[in-house]
Amino acid sequence: MKGTRAALRYAKATLDLAKEKGLADKVNNDLLLINKTISENSELLEMLNNPIIKSNTKKSALDQIFAKHTEEITMDLINLLIENKRLVLLPLVAREYLILYNDLKGVEVASVTSAIPLTKDIEAKILKKVKQISDKKITLKNIIDPSIIGGFILRVGDKQFDSSVSNQLDSLLSNFKDNHYISKIN
């Protein structure tokens, strides 16, 4: 993804400064808020990505949204991104910071994609299984995607387990096509 390396550098520098000042937890909360706000508000994301809108207009909007609720370090990060004409990286910087922060705290996020929200009982069972494959503290993030039809897709770090109905149907269809073509050859 374009800008990921730059976003990682900004995130590392921000985390280092936040640790130095004893504010890593608060800045993490700030960037969670920023990440959530941007991902839930398509107009805000469009405004941040729009090259026609002036930087001072973007700065003013972000100040109004976040300045009262965030630490000075967080606002300094936003201002630095504006100054360097890299504000488009803000969502990526927030995501990279959250990853670095979780790593620092020994926390790993396991994402479970399901067609419907997980019940507490199913969450507990999945969490129990995930803890067997990771020595880190695990938090579950449930992503709802009706297109998988049923079942779930579990991602922990670089591992993925796909037991979704859509994946099983795709596999069945692929096998059917392979067998169909083989029978035509014979």
QUIRA-V979581 format. One record per helix or strand. SS is the DSSP state (alpha for helix, beta for strand). FROM is the first residue (numbers start at 1). TO is the last residue. If there is no record, write none. Layout:
ss->{SS & SS}
from->{FROM & FROM}
to->{TO & TO}
This chain:
ss->{alpha & alpha & alpha & alpha & alpha & alpha & beta & alpha & beta & alpha & beta & beta & alpha}
from->{4 & 24 & 42 & 55 & 72 & 87 & 107 & 120 & 137 & 146 & 152 & 159 & 165}
to->{20 & 40 & 49 & 69 & 83 & 104 & 114 & 133 & 144 & 148 & 156 & 162 & 185}
